[in-house]
Amino acid sequence: MNKAELIEHIALQADISKASATRALEAMIEGVKASLKKGDSVSVVGFGTFAVTKRAARTGRNPRTGNEIKIKAAKVPKFRPGKGLRDALN
């Protein structure tokens, strides 16, 4: 399912226009981004939790040349599915 299909699904399930569904989805995505950027996590009960974790700096290897390269530390988004989502899949 891509974003357009998700918007169509939201519009049908909530009985709203596609424009309203698009605004709702965009608002949700922006809200998650803003919270993660501040370092907070976002929990949706029954669905899952979005959080930010820190990945330490490390030494890697260039696959083409074999030379060692330094990879900077980074903040990466993580998603941990909730019980409701896991149960729905199994």
Secondary structure, DSSP 8 states (H G I E B T S, - for coil): --HHHHHHHHHHHHT--HHHHHHHHHHHHHHHHHHHHHT--EEETTTEEEEEEEE--EEEE-TTT--EEEE--EEEEEEEE-HHHHHHH-
